[in-house]
């Protein structure tokens, strides 16, 4: 899966997801750190990447309607530590089938994963 990590995620996450076979890019690596959401979003869409973020600006499913983009994973964990966040995301990408989330709006919370798929 082609993934773009937002700057609000731990830097050490990229090599861990790459080790699972994903093609991982990050906002920091692209020199987009500090840029606005619209630039980050445009880069993710241009590169056909699934955006992983904690930024609530990407939470409006009316604006980010499933099926109109390459996919979003919005991470909403109450335990906000970098180590917990990294472990939780690596676990998610290990036990789930993230390739099936293409074009979906996905929300990860501490106890639940919600996948909103494009309308059939």
C-alpha positions in Angstrom: 0.0 0.0 0.0 1.2 3.5 -0.8 1.1 5.5 2.5 1.7 9.2 3.4 2.3 9.9 7.1 1.3 13.3 8.3 3.8 15.3 10.4 1.9 14.6 13.6 2.9 11.0 13.6 6.2 9.6 15.0 9.1 9.6 12.6 10.0 6.0 13.5 6.7 4.8 12.2 7.8 5.0 8.5 10.5 2.3 8.5 8.3 0.0 10.6 5.5 0.2 8.1 8.0 -0.1 5.2 9.3 -3.3 6.8 5.7 -4.7 6.5 5.9 -4.2 2.8 4.3 -0.8 2.4 5.6 2.1 0.3 5.8 4.8 2.9 6.4 8.5 2.4 6.1 11.2 5.1 5.3 14.9 5.1 8.6 15.6 6.8 10.6 13.6 4.2 8.9 15.5 1.4 9.7 18.9 3.0 6.1 19.6 3.6 6.3 20.0 7.4 4.6 23.2 8.5 2.6 23.4 5.2 -1.1 23.7 5.3 -3.6 20.8 5.1 -4.5 21.6 1.5 -0.9 21.2 0.4 -0.5 18.0 2.4 -3.8 16.7 0.9 -2.8 17.7 -2.6 0.5 15.9 -2.3 -1.1 12.7 -1.0 -3.7 12.7 -3.8 -1.1 13.5 -6.5 1.1 10.6 -5.4 -2.0 8.3 -4.9 -1.2 7.7 -1.3 -3.4 6.7 1.7 -3.1 9.5 4.2 -2.5 8.6 7.9 -3.1 11.5 10.2 -4.2 12.7 13.7 -5.4 16.0 12.3 -9.1 16.6 12.9 -9.2 18.9 9.9 -9.4 15.7 7.8 -12.4 14.4 9.8 -15.3 15.8 7.7 -16.6 13.0 5.6 -18.7 15.4 3.6 -15.5 17.1 2.4 -13.5 13.8 2.2 -16.3 11.6 0.9 -15.2 8.0 0.6 -14.5 7.1 -3.0 -13.3 10.6 -4.0 -9.8 10.1 -2.8 -7.1 7.5 -2.1 -8.1 7.0 1.5 -7.6 8.5 4.9 -6.9 6.9 8.3 -7.8 9.3 11.1 -6.1 8.2 14.3 -8.0 9.1 17.5 -6.3 7.5 20.4 -6.7 8.7 24.0 -3.3 7.4 25.0 -1.3 9.9 23.0 2.2 8.7 23.7 4.5 8.2 20.7 5.4 4.6 21.7 1.7 3.6 22.2 0.7 5.3 18.9 3.5 3.5 17.0 2.7 0.1 18.5 -1.0 0.5 17.8 -0.5 1.5 14.2 2.0 -1.2 13.5 -0.4 -3.7 15.0 -3.2 -2.4 12.9 -1.2 -2.7 9.7 -0.1 -6.2 10.7 -3.5 -7.7 11.6 -5.8 -5.9 9.2 -5.9 -5.7 5.4 -5.1 -2.1 4.7 -5.2 -2.5 1.0 -9.0 -2.9 1.3 -9.1 0.7 2.7 -8.3 2.3 -0.7 -10.7 5.1 -1.2 -12.2 4.7 2.4 -12.4 6.9 5.4 -11.0 4.9 8.3 -11.1 6.0 12.0 -8.9 4.2 14.5 -9.8 4.6 18.2 -8.4 2.8 21.3 -11.0 0.0 21.0 -12.5 0.2 17.6 -11.7 0.5 13.9 -14.4 2.1 11.7 -14.2 1.8 7.9 -16.5 4.0 5.8 -16.4 2.6 2.3 -17.5 4.3 -1.0 -21.2 3.9 -1.8 -21.8 1.0 -4.0 
